[in-house]
Amino acid sequence: MKNYLTEKQKRALESIYDSIHFSGFPPTLADLKEELKVSSNQSVLNFLEILEKKECIKREEGQARGIKILPLGYKEIGKDSLIKIAGVSAAGSYMESFADTFSSWMTLPGQVLQNEEIKQAQDEVFVIQVRGDSMINADICDSDMLLVKKTKEYKNGDIVVARSDDGTTVKRFVAEEGRTYLKPENPNYKNIPIFPETIFEVNSGTSESNVITSMNPIETKATSNLLSA
């Protein structure tokens, strides 16, 4: 696939990457016009259309800055994929819920994306940082970064990120003998009962938890209950 992109097309793609990586958002048409040294917005739109046809990016209709880099696009510029950072969640008692908007991104090592579940759910995965030590026996430690898949399905034994009016927390979901509760993986913490208002915002939904723990910078650690890269 030599010379799949022209130098200018590649520069446009690199500008999109840099903008998302460092500012949290794709560039505006004005940003790209300046970077590419073209005189009109239409010229920028032509570049974006070509990149989309070549399956390097995807544009979201109705969003002025709705540009997503696709796997081929990352490959063309030799960069690791970017993943959204949602914020911080507790591995202890509940803490204030992370924001629903994402304005920060980090790179995701290419080997992580080889995991089939991550490949299939790239639009629904993001990173949170853990605060607390209630999940240390599941090898989730204070300041670890968790890669989490958003899903509506979860089952007994899954590690979930649960949200209530008190905030969010990372725990193991347990359903047994007619009871459901959130179980810490540290004997110093008590189980948390589940009430109707508890929302499982993001969780695993598979036989293995769809979460990758890592230190910062990201270095994935294999565990028995978490997906390893």
N, C-alpha and C positions, 0 to 999 in steps of 0.2 A: 504494500500500500504506500509506496514511495510517492512523495509529492501529492498526497491525497488532498491537502489544503495548500493554498498559495500562502506566501509569506504574510500577506495582508490579512487573509482570513484567519491565519494562526494568531496574528497579533490581536485581532478582534476577540478571539476566544481567550487568549491570555489576559486581556483587559477585563473580560467578564469574570474570569477566575479570580484575579487580583481584587476586584471590587467586592465580590462576595466574601472572599477570605478575610480581607482587612477592614471592610466597612460593615459587613453583614448583609449587604444588599447588592443586587445586580446594578450595573451602571445605567445612567440615564442616556437617552439619545444624544444629549449635548456632550456628555462625558466621552462617549464613543466617537462622536464627530471630531472632538478635539484630539483624541488619541490617534485616530486613523488619518487625521489631517484631510478630511473631506469637507465639502462646502455645504452639503444639504443633509437633512434628516432622511431623505429618501435613499441617499447613498448608504447610510447606516442600515436602514431597513432592508436594503438589497443584500448587504453582508449577512444580516441575521437570517434572512430567508434562505440563503445558500447554506449557512451552517445548519439550519434546521433540516433542509433537504438532504444534507450529508449525514444526518442523524448524530450531529455533535451537540446540539442543544434542543431544548423544547421550550416553546413560548406559551405562556398562559394567556388565553383570550381575556380581554377586558382589564388586564393588569399592565400598566405602563412599564413596569420594571420586572415583569413576570418572566424571567429567563432561568431555566434550569440546565445545567451541564449534564449531558448523558455520558455513560461509560466510555463510548468511543471518543467523545470530546476530551475527557481526561487523558485517555491513551495518546491522543494526537499531540497534546502539549506536555506529555511526560509528567503528569501530576497525580498525586493520590486524590481520591475522592474527598469531597467536603461533606461533613455531617453537621446537622444543626445541634447547637447546644441549648437545651431548654432552660437550664438553671440549676438550682441546688435542691436536693430532697434529703430528708432526714433518714438516717439509719439509727433511730432512737425513738424519741417521742415525735409527734407530728411537728412540722415546722411550716412556715408560711408557704403556700402553694407557689410553684414556679409559674412564670408568666405563660400565657397562651401564645404569645408572639415570640418569634425567634430572630434575634438580631446579632447572634454570634455563631461562628462556625469554627470547626477544627478539621484537620485532615484525618482521614481514615486509611490506615495501611491497606495496600492492595490485597494482601493475603486474607484480610478479614472478609472482603467482598467475595471471596471464593466460596464462602459458606452459602449453600443454596437458599436457606431461609432468609438470609440477609439480602441476597440477590433479588429474591421474589418480592421483598417488602421494602425496597429502598425508599419509597415515598413515605413510608410509615415508620421509619426509624429515626431516632435522635439520641443525643447524649445528655445525661444529667450527672451532676457531681454529688457525691454522697457526703453527708456530714453526720458523724456519730459512729458508734461501734457495736450497734445491736445485731449486726449481721456478720460478725467476724468469723463465726464457725462455718459460714458459707463462703468464706474467703472474699467477703466484701468489706473493705476497710475504710476508715475515715479518709476522705479526699480522693477515693477511687472515682474513676469516670465509668459510668455504666452506659452501655449501648442498649437501647430499649426499643422494642417493637410495639407500636400501638395496635391493639386488637380488641375485639369485643368478646373474645372467648378466653376462658381461663378455667383451670381445674385444680383439684386438690394437689398440693405440693408445688405449684408454680410460684416463682418469686415474682411479686407484683409491685408496682408503684401505685398505692392507693391514695385517694384524695377524699377529704371530708371538709367540713367547715373549719376544722382546726389546721388544715394544711395538707401536706403530702408526707408519706413515709414509705420506705422500702421494707417489705416483709415477705414471709412465705404465707401463701393463702392455704388455709386448712379447712376442710369440710368433713366432719366425722360425727357420727351418732346424733345427727340432727342439729349440730352446732356448726357455725362458721366463725372463724376468727383469723386474725393476722398474728403469725408466730414469729418472734425474733429468734435469731440464731446466736443467742448469748444468754446464759442462765441468769444474768443480772437484770434482765428486763422481763416484764410481764406480757402475757398475751393481750392483744387488743381486740375486743369484741367488734363484730361488724354490724352496723345499723343500716336501716333502709337508705339513709342519706349518703352512705359511703359509696364513692365512685371509683371504679378501677380504671383510672384514666389510661394507663399503659401497663402492659403486662406481657406474659410469655405466650400463652395459648398453644403450646406444643409440649411434647413429652419432655423436652429439655427447655429450661428457661431461655428465652430469646434475649439474653442480656450478656454482654461481654464486660468483665471487670478489667480495669487497667489502672496503672499509675499514670501520672501526668509528667512527662509526655507519654502518649499511649504506648504501653507495652502489654499485650494481652497475656492473661494468665489462665491456664486451663484448670478447671475445677470439675468435680463430679456432677454438679447441678447446673453449671452455666456453660453456654456454648463456648468452645475454645476456637481461636482463629486458626 
